[in-house]
Amino acid sequence: MVQVVLFDNGNFISITEGKEKIGAMVVSIGSGPRTSTVTVIPSKSESLFLKMISERIASIINGICIVSINTQKDLGLEDMKIIMNEIMEIVKQ
């Protein structure tokens, strides 16, 4: 399940499978041409995907993006594409 909470200065994105729990977490801040990112809660396997989502959204909105992911199994490439497309549709509205 993908949930996006939109704020004036940023977004909170939660990606969960099964129970809704906070999992691995990354925060990015987009300011001008640069994006700064920090890992708050490390991920065992999805760290690159989390960072990519967070930085992309932060740069698009020129604000803060917090992304949390909690899945029961590792995501495959197709799953990542579907999730990314779903998030982009929500954010661009």
Secondary structure as the mmCIF struct_conf table of DSSP 4:
data_model
#
loop_
_struct_conf.conf_type_id
_struct_conf.id
_struct_conf.beg_label_comp_id
_struct_conf.beg_label_asym_id
_struct_conf.beg_label_seq_id
_struct_conf.end_label_comp_id
_struct_conf.end_label_asym_id
_struct_conf.end_label_seq_id
STRN STRN1 VAL A 2 PHE A 7
TURN_TY1_P TURN_TY1_P1 ASP A 8 ASN A 9
STRN STRN2 GLY A 10 THR A 16
BEND BEND1 GLU A 17 LYS A 19
STRN STRN3 ALA A 24 SER A 31
TURN_TY1_P TURN_TY1_P2 GLY A 32 PRO A 33
STRN STRN4 ARG A 34 ILE A 41
BEND BEND2 LYS A 44 SER A 45
HELX_RH_AL_P HELX_RH_AL_P1 SER A 47 ILE A 61
TURN_TY1_P TURN_TY1_P3 ASN A 62 ASN A 62
BEND BEND3 GLY A 63 GLY A 63
STRN STRN5 ILE A 64 ASN A 70
BEND BEND4 GLN A 72 LYS A 73
HELX_LH_PP_P HELX_LH_PP_P1 ASP A 74 GLY A 76
HELX_RH_AL_P HELX_RH_AL_P2 LEU A 77 LYS A 92
#
